[in-house]
Amino acid sequence: MKLASLAVAMTAALVMTGCNNVKAADITAVKPATIVHSGIDSTHSKYANEREMQIDDVIYPIRETSARLLVNAKGDAPELVADIFDGKADRAVAGYKIMVMNRTTSIAAEAHTLQDGRIIDNNMVHRGSKALIGIPVVNGKAALDAAALLDLDIIYDDFNAPLAEGKTFKDRGQKLTKPDVAVNDKKVTIRSLTLPNFASGENAGGGIDFVATATIDGKKVTTGANSAFQIFYIATPDKARGF
């Protein structure tokens, strides 16, 4: 569905159903979760340890689910943007933006040396997805049922290939989503979303239950998870690369 048609359909649905079309009012999708610590983060208990990525009929093993949320300049609440579509649809839809990553990575320890002599680790993404999701806001509440998949980035490799002789880690995967490749039929379903208490400094916890689908270079792609966030990043508007 084209962005213009999606925006029209979304706006009509929100006008018809208001805030009654989702349970977003019942979860912490629009503010950090209030968590009582007792040695175990209680927000993890509602999510499984499940994730998936499939390209056509090939299932790719994925190890972790993480996210990056667009927050306000103070970093203490999600940033409400005037248009989740960034002017690419025929009408604006206000809401929030979150990037959800399913991926399998390895670390090439001390692999990069900076100009000042510091040595840093190199995160090698072998396979995974980055789903950029827009969540409309209706009457101050996040309408999860009206979420839109704004973009989907896919990287993959031959996970059955043995490690090359003399190497201690696999190379990065290759991108399915290249600059000249269209991403069509984008859809997302979010069943549940809980944010960790990022305002207090938490960088893990919360979680998501979602599935996203698209057609990329003629291939049917599915990615999703029912998982806590192993890593939770935030980005402010002045450093919002990818949003």
C-alpha positions as CSV (number, residue, x, y, z in Angstrom):
1,M,0.0,0.0,0.0
2,K,1.3,3.4,-0.9
3,L,2.1,5.9,1.9
4,A,-0.6,8.3,0.7
5,S,-3.3,5.5,0.8
6,L,-1.9,4.3,4.1
7,A,-2.2,7.7,5.7
8,V,-5.8,8.1,4.4
9,A,-6.8,4.7,5.7
10,M,-5.1,5.2,9.0
11,T,-6.7,8.6,9.6
12,A,-10.1,7.3,8.8
13,A,-9.7,4.4,11.1
14,L,-8.5,6.6,13.9
15,V,-11.4,9.1,13.5
16,M,-13.9,6.2,13.5
17,T,-12.6,4.3,16.5
18,G,-10.7,7.0,18.5
19,C,-8.7,5.6,21.4
20,N,-10.9,2.5,21.8
21,N,-9.2,0.6,19.0
22,V,-6.2,-0.4,21.0
23,K,-5.1,-1.4,24.5
24,A,-2.2,1.1,24.3
25,A,-3.8,3.0,27.2
26,D,-3.1,0.0,29.4
27,I,0.6,-0.4,28.7
28,T,3.6,1.8,28.9
29,A,4.0,2.6,25.2
30,V,4.1,6.4,25.7
31,K,6.2,6.7,28.9
32,P,8.9,4.7,30.6
33,A,7.7,1.7,32.6
34,T,7.6,2.1,36.4
35,I,9.5,-0.9,37.6
36,V,10.0,-2.2,41.1
37,H,13.4,-3.8,41.4
38,S,13.7,-7.0,43.4
39,G,16.8,-8.5,41.8
40,I,14.9,-9.4,38.6
41,D,13.5,-6.8,36.2
42,S,9.7,-7.5,36.3
43,T,9.1,-6.2,32.7
44,H,10.9,-9.2,31.3
45,S,8.3,-11.7,32.6
46,K,5.6,-10.9,30.1
47,Y,7.8,-11.6,27.0
48,A,9.2,-14.9,25.7
49,N,12.7,-15.4,24.2
50,E,11.5,-15.8,20.7
51,R,12.4,-14.1,17.4
52,E,12.3,-14.8,13.7
53,M,13.5,-13.7,10.3
54,Q,12.6,-15.4,7.1
55,I,13.4,-14.6,3.5
56,D,11.2,-16.6,1.1
57,D,11.4,-20.1,2.5
58,V,14.7,-19.8,4.3
59,I,14.6,-19.2,8.1
60,Y,17.6,-17.3,9.5
61,P,18.6,-17.9,13.1
62,I,18.4,-14.6,15.1
63,R,20.0,-14.2,18.6
64,E,18.8,-10.9,20.0
65,T,16.1,-8.2,19.9
66,S,17.0,-4.5,20.6
67,A,15.4,-1.2,20.0
68,R,16.2,2.5,19.5
69,L,13.5,5.1,20.5
70,L,13.3,8.7,19.4
71,V,13.1,10.7,22.6
72,N,12.9,14.4,23.5
73,A,15.9,16.7,24.0
74,K,15.9,16.0,27.7
75,G,15.9,12.2,27.1
76,D,13.1,11.5,29.5
77,A,10.1,10.9,27.3
78,P,9.3,9.7,23.7
79,E,9.4,12.5,21.2
80,L,6.0,13.3,19.7
81,V,6.7,14.1,16.0
82,A,4.3,16.1,13.9
83,D,4.3,13.5,11.1
84,I,5.6,10.0,11.3
85,F,5.7,9.9,7.5
86,D,8.0,12.9,7.2
87,G,5.9,14.5,4.5
88,K,5.9,11.4,2.3
89,A,2.2,10.8,2.6
90,D,-0.7,13.1,1.6
91,R,-1.4,14.1,5.2
92,A,0.5,14.3,8.4
93,V,0.0,11.7,11.2
94,A,1.5,12.7,14.6
95,G,3.1,10.0,16.7
96,Y,6.2,8.3,18.0
97,K,9.0,6.5,16.2
98,I,11.0,3.4,17.3
99,M,13.5,1.2,15.5
100,V,13.4,-2.5,16.4
101,M,16.4,-4.6,15.6
102,N,16.5,-8.4,15.3
103,R,20.0,-9.5,14.7
104,T,22.9,-12.0,15.2
105,T,26.2,-10.4,15.8
106,S,29.8,-11.1,16.9
107,I,32.4,-8.8,18.3
108,A,35.9,-8.5,16.7
109,A,37.5,-7.4,20.0
110,E,39.8,-4.4,19.7
111,A,39.5,-4.4,16.0
112,H,39.5,-0.7,15.3
113,T,42.2,1.8,16.3
114,L,41.3,5.4,16.4
115,Q,43.6,8.3,15.5
116,D,44.4,9.0,19.2
117,G,45.5,5.4,19.7
118,R,42.4,4.1,21.4
119,I,41.3,0.6,20.5
120,I,37.5,-0.2,20.1
121,D,35.5,-3.3,19.5
122,N,33.9,-3.9,16.1
123,N,30.4,-5.2,16.1
124,M,29.9,-7.5,13.1
125,V,26.2,-7.9,12.1
126,H,25.9,-11.2,10.3
127,R,22.1,-11.3,9.8
128,G,19.1,-9.4,11.0
129,S,16.5,-6.7,10.4
130,K,15.9,-3.1,11.3
131,A,12.2,-2.2,11.4
132,L,11.4,1.5,11.6
133,I,8.0,1.8,13.1
134,G,5.7,4.8,13.4
135,I,3.1,4.7,16.2
136,P,0.2,7.2,15.8
137,V,-1.1,9.1,18.9
138,V,-4.8,9.6,19.5
139,N,-6.1,11.6,22.4
140,G,-2.6,11.4,24.0
141,K,-2.4,7.6,23.7
142,A,-0.2,5.4,21.5
143,A,-2.4,3.6,19.0
144,L,-0.4,0.3,18.5
145,D,-3.1,-1.2,16.3
146,A,-2.5,1.6,13.8
147,A,1.3,1.3,13.8
148,A,2.9,1.7,10.4
149,L,6.1,0.0,9.1
150,L,8.0,3.0,7.7
151,D,11.1,1.2,6.5
152,L,12.6,-2.3,6.7
153,D,16.3,-3.0,6.3
154,I,17.6,-6.6,5.9
155,I,21.1,-8.1,6.1
156,Y,21.8,-11.8,5.7
157,D,24.5,-14.4,5.2
158,D,25.0,-18.1,4.6
159,F,24.7,-19.2,8.2
160,N,25.6,-22.8,7.3
161,A,28.9,-21.8,5.8
162,P,31.9,-22.9,7.9
163,L,34.3,-20.3,9.3
164,A,37.1,-19.5,6.9
165,E,40.4,-21.0,7.8
166,G,42.5,-18.6,9.9
167,K,39.5,-16.5,10.9
168,T,38.1,-16.2,14.4
169,F,34.8,-14.6,13.5
170,K,32.5,-14.4,10.4
171,D,32.3,-11.5,8.1
172,R,29.4,-9.1,8.0
173,G,26.4,-10.2,6.0
174,Q,25.2,-8.6,2.8
175,K,22.3,-6.2,2.5
176,L,19.1,-7.3,0.8
177,T,17.9,-3.7,1.0
178,K,20.2,-1.8,-1.3
179,P,19.7,1.9,-2.5
180,D,18.1,0.8,-5.8
181,V,15.9,-1.9,-4.3
182,A,12.3,-1.1,-3.5
183,V,10.7,-2.2,-0.2
184,N,7.0,-2.9,-1.0
185,D,3.9,-4.1,0.8
186,K,5.2,-3.0,4.2
187,K,3.0,-4.1,7.2
188,V,3.5,-4.4,10.9
189,T,1.5,-5.8,13.8
190,I,2.4,-4.8,17.4
191,R,0.7,-7.0,20.0
192,S,2.5,-5.5,22.9
193,L,5.2,-2.8,23.6
194,T,6.8,-2.0,27.0
195,L,9.6,0.6,27.4
196,P,12.2,0.2,30.0
197,N,12.8,3.1,32.4
198,F,15.3,4.7,30.1
199,A,14.9,8.1,31.9
200,S,16.6,6.6,34.9
201,G,19.4,5.1,32.8
202,E,18.2,1.6,32.0
203,N,19.5,0.3,28.7
204,A,17.7,-3.0,28.7
205,G,14.4,-4.5,29.7
206,G,10.8,-3.8,28.5
207,G,10.1,-5.7,25.4
208,I,7.9,-6.2,22.3
209,D,5.7,-8.7,20.6
210,F,5.5,-7.8,16.9
211,V,5.7,-9.1,13.3
212,A,6.7,-7.1,10.2
213,T,6.4,-8.2,6.6
214,A,7.5,-6.7,3.2
215,T,8.4,-7.7,-0.3
216,I,12.0,-6.8,-1.1
217,D,13.5,-7.4,-4.5
218,G,10.7,-9.9,-5.2
219,K,11.3,-11.8,-2.0
220,K,8.8,-12.2,0.8
221,V,10.4,-11.1,4.1
222,T,9.1,-11.7,7.6
223,T,10.7,-10.6,10.8
224,G,9.4,-10.4,14.3
225,A,9.9,-11.2,18.0
226,N,8.2,-11.8,21.3
227,S,11.2,-10.7,23.4
228,A,12.6,-8.4,26.0
229,F,15.0,-5.8,24.7
230,Q,18.5,-7.0,25.2
231,I,19.8,-3.5,24.4
232,F,17.7,-0.3,24.5
233,Y,19.1,2.8,22.9
234,I,17.6,6.3,22.7
235,A,18.2,9.1,20.2
236,T,17.4,12.8,20.6
237,P,16.1,14.8,17.6
238,D,19.5,16.4,17.0
239,K,21.1,13.0,16.7
240,A,18.3,11.1,15.1
241,R,20.1,9.4,12.2
242,G,17.8,6.7,10.8
243,F,14.6,8.3,12.0
